[in-house]
Amino acid sequence: MRSFDIPEHYRSPIISRVKSRRKELDKRKMDFTPATLDFGPVRIQLARHFGFCFGVENAIEISYKAISENPGKRIFLLSQMIHNPEVNEDLESRGVRFLQDTLGNELTPLSEVQSDDVVIIPAFGATIEIQSKLEAMGVDVLKYNTTCPFVEKVWKRSAQLGADNYTVVIHGKPDHEETRTTFSHAASDGHAMIVADITEALKLAEMIKKGVDVEDFWAVFEGRTTEGFDPLQHLKKVGVVNQTTMIATETQAIADVIKDAVEGFANTRDTLCYATNDNQRSTMGAIEAGDADLAIVVGGYNSSNTSHIVELCEETMPTYFVRNELEWNEDGSVNHFNIHSQSMERSDGFLKDGATILITSGASCPDASMERVLMKVLGFYNCERDVDYVLKTWEEANPL
Protein backbone atom coordinates (compact mmCIF):
# COMPACT_ATOMS: atom_id res chain seq x y z
CA MET A 1 0.00 0.00 0.00
CA ARG A 2 1.40 3.38 -1.00
CA SER A 3 2.55 6.02 1.47
CA PHE A 4 1.30 9.60 1.50
CA ASP A 5 2.83 13.02 2.01
CA ILE A 6 1.19 14.07 5.28
CA PRO A 7 2.15 17.32 7.09
CA GLU A 8 4.54 16.63 9.95
CA HIS A 9 2.27 18.27 12.51
CA TYR A 10 -0.12 15.32 12.14
CA ARG A 11 2.58 12.73 12.87
CA SER A 12 3.84 11.33 16.18
CA PRO A 13 7.29 9.80 16.74
CA ILE A 14 5.95 7.80 19.69
CA ILE A 15 2.91 6.38 17.92
CA SER A 16 4.85 5.78 14.69
CA ARG A 17 7.45 3.80 16.59
CA VAL A 18 4.84 1.48 18.07
CA LYS A 19 2.93 1.13 14.81
CA SER A 20 6.08 0.40 12.84
CA ARG A 21 7.14 -2.38 15.22
CA ARG A 22 3.65 -3.92 15.23
CA LYS A 23 3.57 -3.86 11.42
CA GLU A 24 6.93 -5.64 11.17
CA LEU A 25 5.88 -8.24 13.72
CA ASP A 26 2.46 -8.84 12.21
CA LYS A 27 2.61 -8.22 8.45
CA ARG A 28 -0.46 -10.33 7.76
CA LYS A 29 -2.51 -8.53 10.42
CA MET A 30 -3.41 -11.63 12.40
CA ASP A 31 -2.70 -10.29 15.89
CA PHE A 32 -5.31 -7.84 17.19
CA THR A 33 -4.12 -7.70 20.79
CA PRO A 34 -3.04 -4.25 22.06
CA ALA A 35 0.52 -3.10 22.72
CA THR A 36 1.01 -2.59 26.47
CA LEU A 37 3.43 0.09 27.67
CA ASP A 38 4.24 -0.21 31.37
CA PHE A 39 5.01 3.15 32.98
CA GLY A 40 4.89 1.79 36.55
CA PRO A 41 1.93 3.48 38.25
CA VAL A 42 -0.08 3.18 35.01
CA ARG A 43 -0.08 0.83 32.05
CA ILE A 44 -1.10 2.21 28.65
CA GLN A 45 -2.56 -0.05 26.02
CA LEU A 46 -2.51 1.07 22.39
CA ALA A 47 -4.90 -0.74 20.05
CA ARG A 48 -3.38 -2.70 17.16
CA HIS A 49 -4.91 -0.38 14.55
CA PHE A 50 -6.10 3.22 14.89
CA GLY A 51 -5.58 6.63 13.32
CA PHE A 52 -5.47 7.83 9.73
CA CYS A 53 -6.55 5.23 7.19
CA PHE A 54 -5.68 5.07 3.49
CA GLY A 55 -8.67 7.20 2.45
CA VAL A 56 -8.00 9.90 5.04
CA GLU A 57 -4.29 10.16 4.20
CA ASN A 58 -5.17 10.37 0.51
CA ALA A 59 -7.64 13.18 1.21
CA ILE A 60 -5.18 15.13 3.35
CA GLU A 61 -2.38 14.82 0.81
CA ILE A 62 -4.61 16.10 -2.01
CA SER A 63 -6.02 18.95 0.09
CA TYR A 64 -2.64 20.35 1.10
CA LYS A 65 -1.44 19.88 -2.47
CA ALA A 66 -4.38 22.02 -3.63
CA ILE A 67 -3.33 24.76 -1.22
CA SER A 68 0.34 24.71 -2.25
CA GLU A 69 -0.44 24.63 -5.98
CA ASN A 70 -2.89 27.52 -5.95
CA PRO A 71 -1.41 30.54 -4.15
CA GLY A 72 -3.72 33.54 -4.37
CA LYS A 73 -6.70 31.51 -5.53
CA ARG A 74 -9.89 31.04 -3.60
CA ILE A 75 -10.14 27.46 -2.33
CA PHE A 76 -13.38 25.87 -1.19
CA LEU A 77 -14.14 22.54 0.45
CA LEU A 78 -17.53 21.10 -0.37
CA SER A 79 -17.93 20.16 3.32
CA GLN A 80 -15.67 19.03 6.16
CA MET A 81 -12.65 17.22 4.74
CA ILE A 82 -13.01 14.48 7.36
CA HIS A 83 -14.76 14.44 10.72
CA ASN A 84 -11.87 15.76 12.76
CA PRO A 85 -11.88 19.34 14.06
CA GLU A 86 -8.08 19.73 14.15
CA VAL A 87 -7.75 18.90 10.46
CA ASN A 88 -10.65 21.10 9.39
CA GLU A 89 -9.52 24.01 11.56
CA ASP A 90 -6.01 23.78 10.13
CA LEU A 91 -7.37 23.90 6.59
CA GLU A 92 -9.52 26.91 7.49
CA SER A 93 -6.47 28.66 8.97
CA ARG A 94 -4.85 28.32 5.53
CA GLY A 95 -7.74 30.13 3.84
CA VAL A 96 -9.94 27.21 2.84
CA ARG A 97 -13.67 27.96 3.05
CA PHE A 98 -16.52 25.48 3.41
CA LEU A 99 -19.51 25.46 1.07
CA GLN A 100 -21.68 23.23 3.30
CA ASP A 101 -21.81 21.93 6.84
CA THR A 102 -21.92 18.22 7.62
CA LEU A 103 -25.71 18.10 7.19
CA GLY A 104 -25.58 19.66 3.73
CA ASN A 105 -26.72 23.11 4.85
CA GLU A 106 -25.26 25.95 2.80
CA LEU A 107 -22.47 27.96 4.45
CA THR A 108 -21.20 29.74 1.36
CA PRO A 109 -23.72 30.20 -1.47
CA LEU A 110 -22.80 28.23 -4.59
CA SER A 111 -23.55 31.41 -6.53
CA GLU A 112 -20.35 32.89 -5.07
CA VAL A 113 -18.21 30.17 -6.67
CA GLN A 114 -16.50 31.09 -9.93
CA SER A 115 -15.12 28.82 -12.63
CA ASP A 116 -11.49 29.56 -11.75
CA ASP A 117 -11.98 28.82 -8.03
CA VAL A 118 -10.62 25.59 -6.58
CA VAL A 119 -13.23 23.24 -5.12
CA ILE A 120 -12.04 20.21 -3.14
CA ILE A 121 -14.37 17.23 -2.92
CA PRO A 122 -14.05 15.72 0.59
CA ALA A 123 -13.32 12.11 1.47
CA PHE A 124 -17.05 11.37 1.75
CA GLY A 125 -17.55 12.30 -1.91
CA ALA A 126 -20.18 14.51 -3.51
CA THR A 127 -23.76 13.88 -4.52
CA ILE A 128 -24.37 13.73 -8.25
CA GLU A 129 -26.64 16.77 -7.92
CA ILE A 130 -23.98 19.00 -6.34
CA GLN A 131 -21.24 17.75 -8.65
CA SER A 132 -23.41 18.51 -11.70
CA LYS A 133 -24.12 22.05 -10.46
CA LEU A 134 -20.42 22.75 -9.97
CA GLU A 135 -19.51 21.31 -13.36
CA ALA A 136 -22.21 23.44 -15.01
CA MET A 137 -20.50 26.47 -13.46
CA GLY A 138 -17.23 25.48 -15.10
CA VAL A 139 -15.55 24.18 -11.94
CA ASP A 140 -13.08 21.31 -12.38
CA VAL A 141 -14.33 19.06 -9.57
CA LEU A 142 -12.08 16.13 -10.51
CA LYS A 143 -8.75 17.92 -10.13
CA TYR A 144 -8.83 17.82 -6.33
CA ASN A 145 -11.30 15.03 -5.73
CA THR A 146 -10.40 13.33 -2.44
CA THR A 147 -13.26 10.82 -2.40
CA CYS A 148 -12.13 7.70 -0.55
CA PRO A 149 -11.45 4.83 -2.99
CA PHE A 150 -13.40 2.51 -0.71
CA VAL A 151 -16.44 4.79 -0.86
CA GLU A 152 -16.14 4.77 -4.65
CA LYS A 153 -16.02 0.97 -4.50
CA VAL A 154 -19.42 1.01 -2.78
CA TRP A 155 -20.76 3.30 -5.52
CA LYS A 156 -19.54 0.95 -8.25
CA ARG A 157 -21.10 -2.05 -6.54
CA SER A 158 -24.35 -0.11 -6.15
CA ALA A 159 -24.31 0.72 -9.87
CA GLN A 160 -23.87 -2.97 -10.72
CA LEU A 161 -26.80 -3.87 -8.50
CA GLY A 162 -28.98 -1.19 -10.04
CA ALA A 163 -28.12 -2.35 -13.54
CA ASP A 164 -29.32 -5.84 -12.58
CA ASN A 165 -32.59 -4.45 -11.17
CA TYR A 166 -31.65 -4.98 -7.54
CA THR A 167 -32.74 -2.42 -4.96
CA VAL A 168 -29.75 -1.12 -3.01
CA VAL A 169 -30.28 -1.10 0.76
CA ILE A 170 -27.72 1.23 2.34
CA HIS A 171 -26.80 0.61 5.97
CA GLY A 172 -25.91 4.08 7.20
CA LYS A 173 -26.82 7.14 9.19
CA PRO A 174 -29.38 8.96 7.06
CA ASP A 175 -27.91 12.43 7.67
CA HIS A 176 -24.25 11.44 7.22
CA GLU A 177 -22.42 12.91 4.19
CA GLU A 178 -21.21 9.54 2.97
CA THR A 179 -24.66 7.97 3.20
CA ARG A 180 -26.15 10.90 1.29
CA THR A 181 -23.54 10.62 -1.49
CA THR A 182 -23.89 6.84 -1.75
CA PHE A 183 -27.67 7.22 -1.91
CA SER A 184 -27.32 9.81 -4.67
CA HIS A 185 -25.09 7.56 -6.76
CA ALA A 186 -27.22 4.47 -6.17
CA ALA A 187 -30.35 6.41 -7.12
CA SER A 188 -28.87 7.26 -10.52
CA ASP A 189 -28.81 3.59 -11.51
CA GLY A 190 -31.92 2.19 -9.86
CA HIS A 191 -33.84 2.18 -6.61
CA ALA A 192 -32.31 2.55 -3.17
CA MET A 193 -33.31 2.97 0.46
CA ILE A 194 -31.51 3.68 3.74
CA VAL A 195 -31.67 1.44 6.81
CA ALA A 196 -30.12 2.96 9.93
CA ASP A 197 -29.59 -0.12 12.10
CA ILE A 198 -30.43 -3.75 12.80
CA THR A 199 -33.70 -2.77 14.50
CA GLU A 200 -34.95 -1.15 11.30
CA ALA A 201 -33.65 -4.09 9.25
CA LEU A 202 -35.62 -6.54 11.38
CA LYS A 203 -38.76 -4.43 10.90
CA LEU A 204 -38.15 -4.35 7.14
CA ALA A 205 -37.58 -8.11 6.96
CA GLU A 206 -40.73 -8.79 8.94
CA MET A 207 -42.74 -6.52 6.62
CA ILE A 208 -41.42 -8.35 3.55
CA LYS A 209 -42.13 -11.80 4.99
CA LYS A 210 -45.70 -10.94 5.99
CA GLY A 211 -46.45 -8.94 2.84
CA VAL A 212 -45.63 -5.27 2.94
CA ASP A 213 -48.21 -2.97 4.46
CA VAL A 214 -47.49 0.22 2.54
CA GLU A 215 -48.68 2.50 5.33
CA ASP A 216 -46.43 0.74 7.89
CA PHE A 217 -43.49 0.90 5.50
CA TRP A 218 -43.71 4.65 4.98
CA ALA A 219 -44.17 5.23 8.72
CA VAL A 220 -40.60 3.94 9.18
CA PHE A 221 -38.85 4.78 5.92
CA GLU A 222 -40.43 8.03 4.76
CA GLY A 223 -37.76 10.22 3.14
CA ARG A 224 -35.31 7.30 2.95
CA THR A 225 -36.08 5.95 -0.53
CA THR A 226 -35.60 6.95 -4.15
CA GLU A 227 -38.32 8.79 -6.01
CA GLY A 228 -41.02 6.44 -7.27
CA PHE A 229 -40.08 3.69 -4.84
CA ASP A 230 -42.81 1.05 -4.57
CA PRO A 231 -42.36 -1.19 -1.51
CA LEU A 232 -44.63 -3.80 -3.09
CA GLN A 233 -42.37 -4.09 -6.16
CA HIS A 234 -38.89 -2.97 -5.21
CA LEU A 235 -38.17 -5.26 -2.25
CA LYS A 236 -38.04 -8.52 -4.19
CA LYS A 237 -34.40 -8.36 -5.32
CA VAL A 238 -32.06 -6.64 -2.85
CA GLY A 239 -28.38 -6.05 -2.21
CA VAL A 240 -26.96 -4.46 0.95
CA VAL A 241 -24.04 -1.99 0.98
CA ASN A 242 -22.91 0.26 3.79
CA GLN A 243 -21.65 3.62 4.86
CA THR A 244 -18.07 2.40 5.21
CA THR A 245 -17.69 3.65 8.79
CA MET A 246 -20.52 1.58 10.29
CA ILE A 247 -19.94 -1.45 12.49
CA ALA A 248 -19.09 -4.18 10.00
CA THR A 249 -20.71 -6.96 12.01
CA GLU A 250 -23.98 -5.02 12.12
CA THR A 251 -23.91 -4.55 8.34
CA GLN A 252 -23.46 -8.29 7.95
CA ALA A 253 -26.29 -8.97 10.40
CA ILE A 254 -28.54 -6.61 8.42
CA ALA A 255 -27.61 -8.39 5.20
CA ASP A 256 -28.38 -11.76 6.78
CA VAL A 257 -31.88 -10.85 8.00
CA ILE A 258 -32.82 -9.21 4.70
CA LYS A 259 -31.40 -12.11 2.67
CA ASP A 260 -33.70 -14.44 4.61
CA ALA A 261 -36.75 -12.34 3.69
CA VAL A 262 -36.38 -11.54 -0.02
CA GLU A 263 -36.70 -13.53 -3.24
CA GLY A 264 -33.34 -12.49 -4.66
CA PHE A 265 -30.23 -11.36 -2.78
CA ALA A 266 -26.83 -10.12 -4.00
CA ASN A 267 -23.70 -10.86 -1.96
CA THR A 268 -22.02 -7.54 -1.16
CA ARG A 269 -19.47 -8.47 1.51
CA ASP A 270 -16.79 -6.97 -0.74
CA THR A 271 -18.00 -3.42 0.04
CA LEU A 272 -16.92 -3.51 3.71
CA CYS A 273 -14.02 -1.09 4.38
CA TYR A 274 -10.77 -2.75 5.47
CA ALA A 275 -9.81 0.13 7.80
CA THR A 276 -13.16 0.10 9.58
CA ASN A 277 -12.81 -3.67 9.99
CA ASP A 278 -9.23 -3.42 11.27
CA ASN A 279 -10.04 -0.69 13.80
CA GLN A 280 -13.10 -2.49 15.10
CA ARG A 281 -11.34 -5.87 15.30
CA SER A 282 -8.47 -4.17 17.14
CA THR A 283 -10.89 -2.65 19.62
CA MET A 284 -12.45 -6.07 20.18
CA GLY A 285 -8.97 -7.57 20.52
CA ALA A 286 -8.17 -5.09 23.28
CA ILE A 287 -11.49 -5.74 24.99
CA GLU A 288 -11.02 -9.51 24.81
CA ALA A 289 -7.55 -9.16 26.38
CA GLY A 290 -9.62 -8.30 29.45
CA ASP A 291 -7.16 -6.28 31.49
CA ALA A 292 -8.08 -2.66 30.64
CA ASP A 293 -9.82 -0.76 33.44
CA LEU A 294 -11.06 2.06 31.22
CA ALA A 295 -10.82 3.37 27.68
CA ILE A 296 -10.03 6.80 26.27
CA VAL A 297 -11.14 7.22 22.66
CA VAL A 298 -9.79 10.21 20.75
CA GLY A 299 -11.44 11.87 17.77
CA GLY A 300 -14.05 14.24 16.37
CA TYR A 301 -17.41 14.06 18.07
CA ASN A 302 -19.21 13.86 14.71
CA SER A 303 -17.00 11.00 13.52
CA SER A 304 -19.12 7.95 12.78
CA ASN A 305 -16.29 5.42 12.82
CA THR A 306 -14.98 6.82 16.12
CA SER A 307 -18.40 6.73 17.77
CA HIS A 308 -18.68 3.04 16.92
CA ILE A 309 -15.35 2.36 18.64
CA VAL A 310 -16.79 4.16 21.68
CA GLU A 311 -19.87 1.92 21.49
CA LEU A 312 -17.74 -1.22 21.51
CA CYS A 313 -15.64 -0.06 24.47
CA GLU A 314 -18.67 1.05 26.48
CA GLU A 315 -20.00 -2.51 26.48
CA THR A 316 -17.29 -3.64 28.90
CA MET A 317 -15.58 -0.68 30.56
CA PRO A 318 -15.91 3.03 31.47
CA THR A 319 -15.16 4.95 28.28
CA TYR A 320 -14.24 8.60 27.80
CA PHE A 321 -14.59 10.10 24.31
CA VAL A 322 -12.36 13.19 24.00
CA ARG A 323 -11.59 15.46 21.08
CA ASN A 324 -7.98 15.99 22.20
CA GLU A 325 -5.83 16.82 25.25
CA LEU A 326 -7.50 20.24 25.60
CA GLU A 327 -10.59 18.58 27.06
CA TRP A 328 -8.75 18.21 30.40
CA ASN A 329 -9.28 20.96 32.95
CA GLU A 330 -6.80 22.40 35.45
CA ASP A 331 -8.45 20.52 38.32
CA GLY A 332 -7.81 17.20 36.55
CA SER A 333 -11.37 16.64 35.41
CA VAL A 334 -12.08 15.93 31.76
CA ASN A 335 -14.84 17.02 29.41
CA HIS A 336 -15.99 14.08 27.30
CA PHE A 337 -18.74 13.44 24.78
CA ASN A 338 -21.75 11.23 25.43
CA ILE A 339 -22.67 9.66 22.07
CA HIS A 340 -26.15 8.72 23.30
CA SER A 341 -27.31 12.11 24.59
CA GLN A 342 -25.10 13.97 22.09
CA SER A 343 -23.90 16.20 24.92
CA MET A 344 -20.76 16.95 26.88
CA GLU A 345 -20.18 15.53 30.36
CA ARG A 346 -17.53 16.18 32.98
CA SER A 347 -15.78 13.47 35.03
CA ASP A 348 -12.86 13.24 37.42
CA GLY A 349 -11.14 10.75 39.70
CA PHE A 350 -10.93 7.94 37.17
CA LEU A 351 -7.15 8.09 36.56
CA LYS A 352 -6.16 5.88 39.50
CA ASP A 353 -2.76 4.42 40.38
CA GLY A 354 -2.28 0.90 39.07
CA ALA A 355 -4.81 1.38 36.26
CA THR A 356 -4.51 -0.13 32.80
CA ILE A 357 -5.84 2.38 30.26
CA LEU A 358 -6.73 1.56 26.67
CA ILE A 359 -6.15 4.55 24.37
CA THR A 360 -7.32 4.40 20.78
CA SER A 361 -8.83 6.62 18.09
CA GLY A 362 -10.89 6.66 14.94
CA ALA A 363 -9.66 6.62 11.35
CA SER A 364 -9.84 10.42 11.09
CA CYS A 365 -7.69 11.23 14.14
CA PRO A 366 -4.06 12.38 13.71
CA ASP A 367 -1.45 10.35 15.57
CA ALA A 368 -0.12 13.64 16.96
CA SER A 369 -3.43 14.17 18.74
CA MET A 370 -3.21 10.66 20.19
CA GLU A 371 0.31 11.37 21.44
CA ARG A 372 -0.77 14.60 23.16
CA VAL A 373 -3.58 12.73 24.93
CA LEU A 374 -1.14 10.00 25.96
CA MET A 375 1.27 12.55 27.41
CA LYS A 376 -1.57 14.39 29.13
CA VAL A 377 -2.67 11.19 30.86
CA LEU A 378 0.91 10.35 31.90
CA GLY A 379 1.18 13.84 33.41
CA PHE A 380 -1.32 12.82 36.11
CA TYR A 381 0.96 10.01 37.29
CA ASN A 382 4.32 10.07 39.02
CA CYS A 383 6.09 8.02 36.37
CA GLU A 384 9.79 7.36 37.02
CA ARG A 385 10.11 5.61 33.65
CA ASP A 386 10.32 8.01 30.72
CA VAL A 387 8.70 7.31 27.36
CA ASP A 388 11.90 6.30 25.60
CA TYR A 389 12.81 3.80 28.33
CA VAL A 390 9.31 2.27 28.23
CA LEU A 391 9.38 2.01 24.43
CA LYS A 392 12.82 0.36 24.48
CA THR A 393 11.65 -2.11 27.12
CA TRP A 394 8.56 -2.95 25.07
CA GLU A 395 10.65 -3.37 21.90
CA GLU A 396 13.06 -5.70 23.71
CA ALA A 397 10.10 -7.79 24.81
CA ASN A 398 8.85 -7.84 21.21
CA PRO A 399 11.97 -8.43 19.09
CA LEU A 400 11.85 -8.53 15.29
C-alpha positions in Angstrom: 0.0 0.0 0.0 1.4 3.4 -1.0 2.6 6.0 1.5 1.3 9.6 1.5 2.8 13.0 2.0 1.2 14.1 5.3 2.1 17.3 7.1 4.5 16.6 10.0 2.3 18.3 12.5 -0.1 15.3 12.1 2.6 12.7 12.9 3.8 11.3 16.2 7.3 9.8 16.7 6.0 7.8 19.7 2.9 6.4 17.9 4.9 5.8 14.7 7.5 3.8 16.6 4.8 1.5 18.1 2.9 1.1 14.8 6.1 0.4 12.8 7.1 -2.4 15.2 3.6 -3.9 15.2 3.6 -3.9 11.4 6.9 -5.6 11.2 5.9 -8.2 13.7 2.5 -8.8 12.2 2.6 -8.2 8.4 -0.5 -10.3 7.8 -2.5 -8.5 10.4 -3.4 -11.6 12.4 -2.7 -10.3 15.9 -5.3 -7.8 17.2 -4.1 -7.7 20.8 -3.0 -4.3 22.1 0.5 -3.1 22.7 1.0 -2.6 26.5 3.4 0.1 27.7 4.2 -0.2 31.4 5.0 3.2 33.0 4.9 1.8 36.6 1.9 3.5 38.3 -0.1 3.2 35.0 -0.1 0.8 32.1 -1.1 2.2 28.6 -2.6 0.0 26.0 -2.5 1.1 22.4 -4.9 -0.7 20.0 -3.4 -2.7 17.2 -4.9 -0.4 14.6 -6.1 3.2 14.9 -5.6 6.6 13.3 -5.5 7.8 9.7 -6.6 5.2 7.2 -5.7 5.1 3.5 -8.7 7.2 2.4 -8.0 9.9 5.0 -4.3 10.2 4.2 -5.2 10.4 0.5 -7.6 13.2 1.2 -5.2 15.1 3.4 -2.4 14.8 0.8 -4.6 16.1 -2.0 -6.0 18.9 0.1 -2.6 20.4 1.1 -1.4 19.9 -2.5 -4.4 22.0 -3.6 -3.3 24.8 -1.2 0.3 24.7 -2.2 -0.4 24.6 -6.0 -2.9 27.5 -5.9 -1.4 30.5 -4.2 -3.7 33.5 -4.4 -6.7 31.5 -5.5 -9.9 31.0 -3.6 -10.1 27.5 -2.3 -13.4 25.9 -1.2 -14.1 22.5 0.5 -17.5 21.1 -0.4 -17.9 20.2 3.3 -15.7 19.0 6.2 -12.7 17.2 4.7 -13.0 14.5 7.4 -14.8 14.4 10.7 -11.9 15.8 12.8 -11.9 19.3 14.1 -8.1 19.7 14.1 -7.7 18.9 10.5 -10.7 21.1 9.4 -9.5 24.0 11.6 -6.0 23.8 10.1 -7.4 23.9 6.6 -9.5 26.9 7.5 -6.5 28.7 9.0 -4.9 28.3 5.5 -7.7 30.1 3.8 -9.9 27.2 2.8 -13.7 28.0 3.0 -16.5 25.5 3.4 -19.5 25.5 1.1 -21.7 23.2 3.3 -21.8 21.9 6.8 -21.9 18.2 7.6 -25.7 18.1 7.2 -25.6 19.7 3.7 -26.7 23.1 4.9 -25.3 25.9 2.8 -22.5 28.0 4.5 -21.2 29.7 1.4 -23.7 30.2 -1.5 -22.8 28.2 -4.6 -23.6 31.4 -6.5 -20.4 32.9 -5.1 -18.2 30.2 -6.7 -16.5 31.1 -9.9 -15.1 28.8 -12.6 -11.5 29.6 -11.8 -12.0 28.8 -8.0 -10.6 25.6 -6.6 -13.2 23.2 -5.1 -12.0 20.2 -3.1 -14.4 17.2 -2.9 -14.0 15.7 0.6 -13.3 12.1 1.5 -17.1 11.4 1.8 -17.5 12.3 -1.9 -20.2 14.5 -3.5 -23.8 13.9 -4.5 -24.4 13.7 -8.3 -26.6 16.8 -7.9 -24.0 19.0 -6.3 -21.2 17.8 -8.7 -23.4 18.5 -11.7 -24.1 22.1 -10.5 -20.4 22.8 -10.0 -19.5 21.3 -13.4 -22.2 23.4 -15.0 -20.5 26.5 -13.5 -17.2 25.5 -15.1 -15.6 24.2 -11.9 -13.1 21.3 -12.4 -14.3 19.1 -9.6 -12.1 16.1 -10.5 -8.7 17.9 -10.1 -8.8 17.8 -6.3 -11.3 15.0 -5.7 -10.4 13.3 -2.4 -13.3 10.8 -2.4 -12.1 7.7 -0.5 -11.5 4.8 -3.0 -13.4 2.5 -0.7 -16.4 4.8 -0.9 -16.1 4.8 -4.6 -16.0 1.0 -4.5 -19.4 1.0 -2.8 -20.8 3.3 -5.5 -19.5 1.0 -8.2 -21.1 -2.1 -6.5 -24.3 -0.1 -6.1 -24.3 0.7 -9.9 -23.9 -3.0 -10.7 -26.8 -3.9 -8.5 -29.0 -1.2 -10.0 -28.1 -2.4 -13.5 -29.3 -5.8 -12.6 -32.6 -4.5 -11.2 -31.7 -5.0 -7.5 -32.7 -2.4 -5.0 -29.8 -1.1 -3.0 -30.3 -1.1 0.8 -27.7 1.2 2.3 -26.8 0.6 6.0 -25.9 4.1 7.2 -26.8 7.1 9.2 -29.4 9.0 7.1 -27.9 12.4 7.7 -24.2 11.4 7.2 -22.4 12.9 4.2 -21.2 9.5 3.0 -24.7 8.0 3.2 -26.1 10.9 1.3 -23.5 10.6 -1.5 -23.9 6.8 -1.8 -27.7 7.2 -1.9 -27.3 9.8 -4.7 -25.1 7.6 -6.8 -27.2 4.5 -6.2 -30.4 6.4 -7.1 -28.9 7.3 -10.5 -28.8 3.6 -11.5 -31.9 2.2 -9.9 -33.8 2.2 -6.6 -32.3 2.6 -3.2 -33.3 3.0 0.5 -31.5 3.7 3.7 -31.7 1.4 6.8 -30.1 3.0 9.9 -29.6 -0.1 12.1 -30.4 -3.7 12.8 -33.7 -2.8 14.5 -35.0 -1.2 11.3 -33.6 -4.1 9.3 -35.6 -6.5 11.4 -38.8 -4.4 10.9 -38.2 -4.3 7.1 -37.6 -8.1 7.0 -40.7 -8.8 8.9 -42.7 -6.5 6.6 -41.4 -8.4 3.5 -42.1 -11.8 5.0 -45.7 -10.9 6.0 -46.4 -8.9 2.8 -45.6 -5.3 2.9 -48.2 -3.0 4.5 -47.5 0.2 2.5 -48.7 2.5 5.3 -46.4 0.7 7.9 -43.5 0.9 5.5 -43.7 4.6 5.0 -44.2 5.2 8.7 -40.6 3.9 9.2 -38.8 4.8 5.9 -40.4 8.0 4.8 -37.8 10.2 3.1 -35.3 7.3 3.0 -36.1 6.0 -0.5 -35.6 6.9 -4.1 -38.3 8.8 -6.0 -41.0 6.4 -7.3 -40.1 3.7 -4.8 -42.8 1.0 -4.6 -42.4 -1.2 -1.5 -44.6 -3.8 -3.1 -42.4 -4.1 -6.2 -38.9 -3.0 -5.2 -38.2 -5.3 -2.3 -38.0 -8.5 -4.2 -34.4 -8.4 -5.3 -32.1 -6.6 -2.9 -28.4 -6.0 -2.2 -27.0 -4.5 1.0 -24.0 -2.0 1.0 -22.9 0.3 3.8 -21.7 3.6 4.9 -18.1 2.4 5.2 -17.7 3.6 8.8 -20.5 1.6 10.3 -19.9 -1.4 12.5 -19.1 -4.2 10.0 -20.7 -7.0 12.0 -24.0 -5.0 12.1 -23.9 -4.5 8.3 -23.5 -8.3 8.0 -26.3 -9.0 10.4 -28.5 -6.6 8.4 -27.6 -8.4 5.2 -28.4 -11.8 6.8 -31.9 -10.8 8.0 -32.8 -9.2 4.7 -31.4 -12.1 2.7 -33.7 -14.4 4.6 -36.8 -12.3 3.7 -36.4 -11.5 0.0 -36.7 -13.5 -3.2 -33.3 -12.5 -4.7 -30.2 -11.4 -2.8 -26.8 -10.1 -4.0 -23.7 -10.9 -2.0 -22.0 -7.5 -1.2 -19.5 -8.5 1.5 -16.8 -7.0 -0.7 -18.0 -3.4 0.0 -16.9 -3.5 3.7 -14.0 -1.1 4.4 -10.8 -2.8 5.5 -9.8 0.1 7.8 -13.2 0.1 9.6 -12.8 -3.7 10.0 -9.2 -3.4 11.3 -10.0 -0.7 13.8 -13.1 -2.5 15.1 -11.3 -5.9 15.3 -8.5 -4.2 17.1 -10.9 -2.6 19.6 -12.4 -6.1 20.2 -9.0 -7.6 20.5 -8.2 -5.1 23.3 -11.5 -5.7 25.0 -11.0 -9.5 24.8 -7.6 -9.2 26.4 -9.6 -8.3 29.4 -7.2 -6.3 31.5 -8.1 -2.7 30.6 -9.8 -0.8 33.4 -11.1 2.1 31.2 -10.8 3.4 27.7 -10.0 6.8 26.3 -11.1 7.2 22.7 -9.8 10.2 20.7 -11.4 11.9 17.8 -14.0 14.2 16.4 -17.4 14.1 18.1 -19.2 13.9 14.7 -17.0 11.0 13.5 -19.1 8.0 12.8 -16.3 5.4 12.8 -15.0 6.8 16.1 -18.4 6.7 17.8 -18.7 3.0 16.9 -15.3 2.4 18.6 -16.8 4.2 21.7 -19.9 1.9 21.5 -17.7 -1.2 21.5 -15.6 -0.1 24.5 -18.7 1.0 26.5 -20.0 -2.5 26.5 -17.3 -3.6 28.9 -15.6 -0.7 30.6 -15.9 3.0 31.5 -15.2 5.0 28.3 -14.2 8.6 27.8 -14.6 10.1 24.3 -12.4 13.2 24.0 -11.6 15.5 21.1 -8.0 16.0 22.2 -5.8 16.8 25.2 -7.5 20.2 25.6 -10.6 18.6 27.1 -8.7 18.2 30.4 -9.3 21.0 32.9 -6.8 22.4 35.4 -8.5 20.5 38.3 -7.8 17.2 36.6 -11.4 16.6 35.4 -12.1 15.9 31.8 -14.8 17.0 29.4 -16.0 14.1 27.3 -18.7 13.4 24.8 -21.8 11.2 25.4 -22.7 9.7 22.1 -26.2 8.7 23.3 -27.3 12.1 24.6 -25.1 14.0 22.1 -23.9 16.2 24.9 -20.8 17.0 26.9 -20.2 15.5 30.4 -17.5 16.2 33.0 -15.8 13.5 35.0 -12.9 13.2 37.4 -11.1 10.7 39.7 -10.9 7.9 37.2 -7.2 8.1 36.6 -6.2 5.9 39.5 -2.8 4.4 40.4 -2.3 0.9 39.1 -4.8 1.4 36.3 -4.5 -0.1 32.8 -5.8 2.4 30.3 -6.7 1.6 26.7 -6.2 4.5 24.4 -7.3 4.4 20.8 -8.8 6.6 18.1 -10.9 6.7 14.9 -9.7 6.6 11.4 -9.8 10.4 11.1 -7.7 11.2 14.1 -4.1 12.4 13.7 -1.4 10.3 15.6 -0.1 13.6 17.0 -3.4 14.2 18.7 -3.2 10.7 20.2 0.3 11.4 21.4 -0.8 14.6 23.2 -3.6 12.7 24.9 -1.1 10.0 26.0 1.3 12.6 27.4 -1.6 14.4 29.1 -2.7 11.2 30.9 0.9 10.3 31.9 1.2 13.8 33.4 -1.3 12.8 36.1 1.0 10.0 37.3 4.3 10.1 39.0 6.1 8.0 36.4 9.8 7.4 37.0 10.1 5.6 33.6 10.3 8.0 30.7 8.7 7.3 27.4 11.9 6.3 25.6 12.8 3.8 28.3 9.3 2.3 28.2 9.4 2.0 24.4 12.8 0.4 24.5 11.7 -2.1 27.1 8.6 -2.9 25.1 10.7 -3.4 21.9 13.1 -5.7 23.7 10.1 -7.8 24.8 8.9 -7.8 21.2 12.0 -8.4 19.1 11.9 -8.5 15.3 
